[in-house]
Amino acid sequence: MKVLLKTLIINNFKGIHNQEIAFSHITNIFGDNATGKTTILDAFLWLFFGKNSEDVSKFEIKRLDANNKFIKDLEAEVSAIFEVEGAEIAAKKVLRQKWVKRRGELEAAYQGDENIYYWNDVPCSETEFRVKIKALLDENVFKLITNPFYFNSLKWNDRRNTLIEVAGNIKNEEVLSSIVNDKNKTQFAALVAALKQDKSIDEFKRELAAKKKKIKDEAESIPSRIDEVRRLMPDELNFQALRAEKEMLASEEETIAKKANDTSLQYKQANDARSKELEAHSRRVHEHNQSVFGLKNTISEIESEVKLKAKQSGNDLSAQIKSVTSRLADVESDRGRFANSVASFRTELTNKQTDLEKTYADYDELEAKVFSFDEHLAICPTCKQELPAENIASKRDELEANFNKDKRTKIEATIAKGQAIKAEIEAIEKRITNGELTISITDAEIENLHKKKAELQEQTLTPGEDETTVVARLLDEHETYSRLVFELAELQKKTFEAPVFEDAPTDNAANDKLKEIRLKIAELNKQLDTEEQIKRANKRIEELQTQESTLAQQLADFEGSEYAIMQFTKAKVDVIEQRINGKFKTVKFKMFNLQNNGGESECCETLINGVPFTDANNAAKINAGIDIINTLCQHYDVYAPIFIDNRESVTKLIESDSQIVNLIVSAADKKLRVA
């Protein structure tokens, strides 16, 4: 669609008193500084969108006198004739001052301004005018395709979104087919396959982040669990030396016993009994120590698991409550907006009903009117004599015919107006019904969200309860833990006294030596018992370390997937960037910035022969802007006049299918000159 500006008429707008401009495909407007070149663009934009060339809606429109005060009762008016697909359209907008003289006052008081609109010379409301303009030109698109500087004045992410829209939707499979590196292609293929399961890249990233957090929490608990096992583990001893010492003492014991009484069977039997009882005592002590260590280790693992569970439970509930609270705020905000809209619709409905009643009254008044012939018309205004009867009848018939025709026209117009108002009333009532239904649905969702939030809050910590208190409570509720603590306490109460033997009749010195040796052997057995405890503790540590390594590998795999997502996103943007840059002749766009840490961040920077747009000269910026406009016009299939300010700075302008209006600074032209 092509929009061609043919004529622009400006009256009493800012500094312009009266100016009519006829436009061609390329129109040059010359003028010295402050002669009104920019005012022409301001007037054009104000007519269509109510803003000036700086995209500001509040600016001084009325002409000012020498004291910087606006001139009373002077209407500002801008009208344009433009052509759309071969059809001419006339649009006009008038800014009228409102002066009201109140009762008892001598002078009228200024009560603000009002805008009056015309479309093809027919008065219309502001809403009707805007609807007609929007049907032809979207305001944002219009700014993009008429101002060479507008695109690059947008925020970088808005520029980026516009370019991606121009490039069109690119599927993940297209990106995958563009990858040359076999390793990356294999890695990206797995990623694309994962994304096919109704999952976006952002959703996949959030899923990975949640899994990473869970693994990190579990991995962070392992060092403390290993430290706990090591704390309970006995000190390492030289068990080989202890066994050798025990064997030596056992041999010495046997030798001394034989020497003490080789011939005494009684001594031998007593000695055998002592040995068996000592061995049984040592075995009981060993078994008791093993049981104590096992219980302590199991209790420690339960405590670690409960601590981890308390921490994870608190985090999960907090996240759920935060999510529900955020959603509740959004829904309540929506509910407020819906309620405001319904209230506004009701006010509008009341106004329309009032208009309809007035239309009915107008109709009744018109129907009641009857033709009345003014008898003065039967007298000749010159000679004051009564006109011939045929002349009077002819005059009467003519006036009555005109009266009836005018009456019929007004009645038909009133009926049409009433029907239009009825249609508007029905539309407003429908909007009210839909709005009330939406409010009802929203109220139900708000109620459910409040209920869900309350349920989640009931699961959180009670007031004054910290993590330590929660752990203690969970341990008290843990049946196995309580039972094991009780069993450990009972085991620790048990004591094992060494057996006491009566000395067999033998050499006292030999017996004393045997006692000394046997006490040493008992002490050695106690020390040797710790070897098995150390083995079990080391085995448990190895299991925890293996688990830690597994978690670390899983974490590395997830981080690898995150890196693959980042690389795939970059590859996708590279494809988009290539497609985007292929649509422009002179400009290119940089879509990523390299960061100091080696990563990349999204951006959108316009480049002119490799030079950033902000660093280019004015001529290069204007040509770059026209190149961008040409591509956007093709994309949106809309062409409109391009206004180029400071055109004198450009020696050669690139070609464009759009209408061009050059605003050229010319010191010789003290008044605007159109060529």
N, C-alpha and C positions, 0 to 999 in steps of 0.2 A: 504494500500500500504506500502511495506517495502523497505527502502533504506539501502543497506548494503555496507559499505566501504570495498573494498578488498585490494587495493594497493594505496599508496600515495608516490609520488616521488617529492623530494624537491631539487632544485639546486640553489645555490647562493641567497637564500632568508634569509634576515636578517643575523643572525649569522651562519646559516647552509650552509655548502659548498655543500655537496652532501649526501642525505639520502633517502633510499628507505625502506618503512615500509609495511609489509604484515599484514593485519588485520584478526582476527577471530571474533567469537561472543563476546568473552571477550579478550581484548588486554591490556597487562600491559606494560607501557613504563617507565623505570627507568632512573633516572639521578640526578646528584647533582644540586644544584642551579646554574642558569645561563648556563646550558648545552643545552637548547633549547626545553624543554618540551612544554612551552606555545607557542613557535614559531610554533610547529606542528599544534596546533589549529588555530593560526593566519593564517598559510599558507592555511589550509583547508577552512576557512571562506573567505579569500581573493580570492581564486579560484572561489568560487560560488557567493559571494556577494560583493566583493571588500572592505570588512571591516575586522578589526581585532577582537580579543576576547573582546575588550572593546567597540565594536560597533562604532569604529572611522574609517573613510574612508581615512583620511590623516595621514599616519604614514610612517616611514622610512623602505623601503623594500630592497633597494640595499645594498649589503655588503659594509662595511666601512673599510678603512685601519687604521693604527696606528695614523694617524692625523685626524681621524674622517671625512675623505672625501671618497666619494664613488669611487669604483674601475672602471676605464674607460673601456667601451665596454664589461662589464660583464653582461650578461642577467640573470635576475631572472626568474625562471621557476618553476611552480607547476603543476603537472598532477596527475589525480586520475582515478582509475578504480573502478566503483561501480556497484552494481547489483540492478535492480529495477524489482520486480516481475519475477525473473528468467532470465532477459535479462541484459547482460553486456553493460555498456556504458563507454566510455573513454572521459574525458574532460581535456583540457590543457589550461593554460594561461601563456603568456610570457610577461615580462616587458622588453622592448628593449629601449636602449638609442639612441637618435637621435643626430648625429654629422654631421654638415654641414661645408664644406670648401668653403668659399666665394672667388670670383675672387680677386686675388691680395693678398690674405692672405696665410701665410705659414702653419698655423695649423687650423684644423677643430674646430668649436665652438659648444659647447653643446646647443642644442635647445629643451631640455625637453625629455620626455619619451612617449612611445606609448605602448598600450596593444595589444597583438595579441592572437586570440582565435582559438581553435580547438575543434571540436566535432566529436568523433570517427575518429580522425586523419585527418578530413577534415577542412580546414581553413574556418572561418565564421566571420561575423561582430559582433561587441559588441551587437548590437540589437538582432541579431539572437541568439547569445549565451544566452542573458538574457531571451529571449522568451522561449528557450528550458529549462532553469533552472526553470523558473516560472511555466512551465507546469508540472514540477515534484514536486517542493518545493516552497511554499509561504514563503518569507523571514521571516515574523513575526511568522508564525507557526513554521518554522524551528528553530528559536531562542528559542521558548517556549519549544520545545521537545528535544533539544540537550544540553541545559545549565541548570543545576539544580538551579542556582541562578537567572536566567533571569526573571522568573515570579515575584519573590519578589523584583526585582529591578525596576519594573514598578510603575507608579503612582498608588495610591490606587484606583482611579476611573477607571483606565484601567484594574486593576486586577478585580475589581468588575464587570465591563462589560463582561470580559472574562468568569467569573464564571456564570453570569446570562445566557450567551449564552450557556454554557455547561448544565445548569439546564433546558434550554428549556423554551418556552413560557408558562406562567401560566395564565389561564383565571381567571377573577374576581369570576366566579361562583365556581371555585375550592377552592379559598380562603374562600368564604362564607361557603362552606360545611365543612371546617375544624374548624369553630368557634364553641366552646362548650357553652360559656356564652350566655344565651337566650337574655339578654338585648342587648349585642353587636350584636348578630345575627340579631335581629329585626332592629337595627339601620343601620347595614351594608347592610341589604337586601334593605332598602330604597335607600341607596347610590348606590348600584349596579344597581337598577332599573333606577335611574337617569342617570347613565353612559351608559345605553344601547342605549340611543337616540343619537348615533353617536357622543359621547362626551368623551374625555379622562379625566383622573384625573387632569392633569395640566390645561386643558381648564375649567373644573368645578371650580378649585381653582381660576383662573383668573376671572371667572364670579362672584363668591362669593365676591372677593375683590372689584370688581366694584360696586356691590350692597351695600356692607358695606360702601364704600366711600360716595355714594350718601346719605345713611341714616345718616351717621355721620355729613355730611355737613348740612343736614336739622335739625338734632337734635341740632347742635351747635348754630343754629339761634334762637331756642325757648327761651332760658334764656333771650336774649336781647329783644325779643318780650314781654315776661312777665314783664321785668323791665320797658318797655315803657308803658304798661297798668297801672302798679303800679304808675309810675310817674304822669300819668294823673288822677289817682284816688284821690278824695278828702280825707282829713283826717277823721278818724273814730271819731264819737261823741257819747255821751250818749243819743241816740234817745229816749229811754224810759223816761228818766228824762225830755227831751225837750217836749215830748207829755204831760207828766203830768203837766209840768209848763204851757203849752199852755191851757190845760183844766182848770187849776186853774185861769189863767188870763181871760179866756173867761167867767168863772163863775163870777169872780169879776166884769168884764165889764158889764155883764147883771145886776148884783145887783146894781151897781152904777147908771146905766142908768135908772133902775126902780125907784131908790130913787130920782134921779134928777128930774124926771117929770113923775110920774105915770099917771097923768091925761092928759098929752099932747099927743094927737094922732099925731100931727105934728112931735114931737120929735121922736115918735116911727117909723113913716114912714121914717123920715130922717135917723134914726139910721139903719133901715132895708136896706135902699138904700145904705148907707155907707158900711154896712157889705157885701152886694152882690157885690158892686163895688170892695171892698178890696179883696174879694175872687176871683173875676174875674182877678184882677190885679196879685194876687198871682199865679193863675193858668197859666196866660200868662208867667210870669217870670219862673215858673217851666218848662213849655213846651219849652221855649226858651233855658233854661240851658240843658235840656235833648237833644235837637237837637244839641247844640254845642258839648256836650260830645260825642254823637254818631258820628258826623262828624270827630272829632279829633281822635277817636278810629279807624274808617275806614281808615282815611288818614295814621295813623301810621302803620296799617297792610299792606297797599299797599307799603309803603316805605320799610318795612321788606322783603316783597316778591320780590321787585325789586332788593334789595341788594343781596339776595340769588341767584336770576336769573343771575345777572351780574357776581357773583363769579363762579357759575357752568358753565356758557357759556365760560368764559375765560379758565377754567380748561379743558373743553372738546375740545375746539379749539386747545389749546396748545398740548394736547395729540395726536390729529389727525395730526397736523403739524409735530410733532416729529416722529410719525409712518411713514408718507409719506416720510419725509427727510431720515430716516434710510433705507427705502426700495429703495429710489432713489440712495443712495450711493452704496447699494449692487448691483443694476442692472447696474449702470455705471461701477462698478468694474468688473462685469461679462462681460460687453461689451468690456472693455479693454483687458481682457483675451482672448475673442473670436477673437478680431482683431489681437492680437499677434499670436494666433494659426494659423489664416489664412495666415498671413505674413510668418510664419515659413513654412507652407505647400507650399507656392508659391516658397520659396527658395529651398525647397526640390524637388519640381517639376522641377525647372530649372536644378538642378544638375542631376536628373534622365534623363531628356531630353538630356543633354550633354552626359551622359553615353550611351544612346540609339544610338545617332549619332556615337559615337566612335565604338559601336558594329557593326553598319552598315558598317563602314569603314573597320573594321577588317574582316567582312564577304567578302566584295569586294576584299580585299587583298588576302584572302585565295583562293577565286574562281579564281583569276588571276594567281595563281601559277601553273607552269607546270613542269613536270619531266625533269630533265637534267642529262645525264649520264656523269660522269667524265671519260674522256678517259685514265687518268692515271691508272684507275683500270684495264685496259686491259693489263698492263705491269706487269710482275712478279717482285715483289720487290727484289728478290734474284739475278736472272740471268739477269734481265733487258731486257728479251725477251718478245715478244708479246705472250699472252696466247692463247690456242686453241680457235677457233671460238665458239665451243659449250660451253666452260667455260665462255666466254665473254657474250654470249646470256643468259646463266643461271644466271650469276651475274646481268646482266641488268634487267632481268625479276624479280629477287628477290628484287632488289632495287626499281624498279618501283612499285611493289606490296606494298612494305612497305610504299613508298611515298604516294600512293593513299589511303592506309588505314589510315595513320596518317592525311592526308588532310581531309578525310571524318569525322574522329573522331573530329577534331578541328572545322570543319564547323558545325557539329551537336551540339557541345558544345556551339558555338557562337549563333546558332539559339535558343537554349534553354535559353541561357542568355538573348537574346533580348526579348523573350516571357515573361520571368520573369520580366524584366524591364518594359515592356508594361503593365503587370498586376499591377505592383506597381504604374505606372503613372496613370492608370485608378482609382485606389483606392485613390490616393492623390487628383485627380481632383474631385472625389466624396466628399472627406472631405472638399475641398475648397467650393464646391457648398453648402453643408450642413452648413458650417461655415458662409457663406455670408447670407444664409437664416436666420440663428439664429441671426446674427447681425441686419438684417432688422427687425425681430420681436422685438428684444431688443430695437432698436431705437424707435419703435412705443410705447413700454411701457414707455420709458424714457420721450417721448413727453407727454404722458397722465399723468404721475406723475408730471411733471413740471406744467401742466395745473391745476391739482387738488391742488397742493401746492399753486399756485397763487390764486385760488378761495378761499381756506381756509384763506390765509393771508389777503384777502380783507375783511374777516369777523372779523378779530382781531381788537384790539384797534388801532386807528390812532396815529401817532407819538405825544408824549407828553401827551397822554390821560391816566390818572390813573383811578383806580376803582371809586374814588369819582366823577370824571368828568363823567364817564360812567353812574353812578347811576343818576346824575343830568340830563344827556341827556335823559335817559330812562323815567324819571319822567316827563320831559317836553313833551315827545311824548305820554304820557299816558293820553287819553282823560278824563277818569273818574276821575283821580287824579286832573287834572287841574280844572275840573268842581267843585269837592268837595272843593278844596282850595278856589275857588272863592265864593262858597256858604257859607263857614265858615267865610270868611272875611265880607261878606254882613251881616251875622247873628250877628257878633261881633260888627258891627256898630250900631245895634239897641239898644236903651235904653228904659227903662220903669220907668217913674217917678210915684211916689205914687200919687194917686188922692187927690185933695185938696177939702175939704168940708167947707161949711159955717156952723158956729155953730148955732145950733137951740137955740132958746130962753130958756135958762135953767140956772142952777146954774153954775157960772164960775169955781168954784173950782172943781165941779163934772166933768165939761167939760175938764178941764186941766188934771184931773186924767184919764178920758177916753182916751185922746190923748196919754198920756204916756203908758197906757195899750195897746192900739192898735199898737203903734210903736213897742212895745216889741213882740206882737203877729206876726207882719209882719217879724220881725227879726227871730223869732222862725220858721216861715214857710220857710224862706230862708234856714235856717240850716237843717230843716227836708227834704228839696228837695234833699240834697246830699245823703240821705240814698238809694234812688233808683239808683243813679249813682254808688254807692259803690257796690250794689247788681249786677248790670250789669257787672262791672269790675271784680268782684270775679268770676262770671260765666264764663267770657272769660278766666280768669286765669286757672280755672278748666279745660276748654276745651283744652288749650295749654298744661297743665300738663298731661292730659289724652293722648294727642297726643305724648308727650315726653315719657310717659311710653310705649305706643305702639311701638314707634320707638326703644326704649331700648330693648323691648322684641324681635322685629325683628332682632336687632343687635345680641342679645344673641343667637337667633336661627341660624343665619349665622355662628357665632363663634362656635356653637355646631356642625354645619356641617363641618366646617374646622377641628375641633378636631376629628370628625368621620373620615375624610379623612386621617388625620395623623395616627390615630389608625389602619385604614384599610390598609394604606401603610405599617405600621409596621407589621401587620399580614401577609400581602402578602410577605414581605421580610423574615419573620419567615418561611413561607412555602418554599420560595426559598432557605433560609439558610439550612433548613432540607434536602431539595432535593440535594443541593450542597454537604453538609457534608456526605450524604449517598453515594456519588460517590468516596470518598477517604477513605483509610485504616488507615493512621496514622495522618493525619492533619485535623484540623477543621478550620472554618473561622468565625470570628466575623464581622457582617455586620452593627452593630449600636453601637454608643458610648453614654453613659448616660451623660447628661450635668448637670451643677450645678443647673439650674432652673427646673430640673425634666424632661425636654424634652430630645429628642434623635436626634443625628445627624448621617448621613450616613457615613460609613467607610468600610474598607476591610482589616482586619488584619489576617495574618496566625498564627495559634496557633499549637504548638507541645506539646501535653500533657498539655494543658492549658498555656504553656509558649509562649509569643510572639516570632515570628521568629527571630527578631533582637536580642533577649536576649539569644537565644539558642546557644549551642556550634557548631563547624564546622561540626562535624559528624552528629548531629541531623539535621542541615540545609541541608546537602547533601541528607540524606535519605528522608527528607520532600520534597526536590526538585524532587527526583525520583518518589515519590508517586504522586506528581502533574503531572509530565510528563506522567506517566502511564495512568492517567485519560484523559489527553489531547490527548494522542495518540489514545485512544479508541474513543474519541469524533470526532477527525478530521480524523480517520482511516488512519493515517500516522505514520510510525515508522522510525526513523533515528538514527544514532550513537549518544550516549550520552558521552560527554567528561567531565570527573570528575577530576578536578585539586585538588592537595593535597589529593589524595586518601589514603595516608598513615595514615591520621587522623581518618579513619573509619575502625573499626575492623570488623563490619558485615554490609553488604550492602543489602537492601531489594531487592527482585526479580523484574526483569523487562524483558519484551519481546523484548526490544530494544537492539541493539548492544552497548556494553560498551567499552569505551576507558579510562583506568585508567592512569593518569599522576602522578607518584609516586616519591617523593623526596628520593633519595638514595645517601648518602655521598660517598659510595664506588664506585659508577659509575660515573667516570669523563667524560665518553662519553655516549650518549644515548644507552640504551639496551632495546630491545623489547623481551617480553616473552609472 
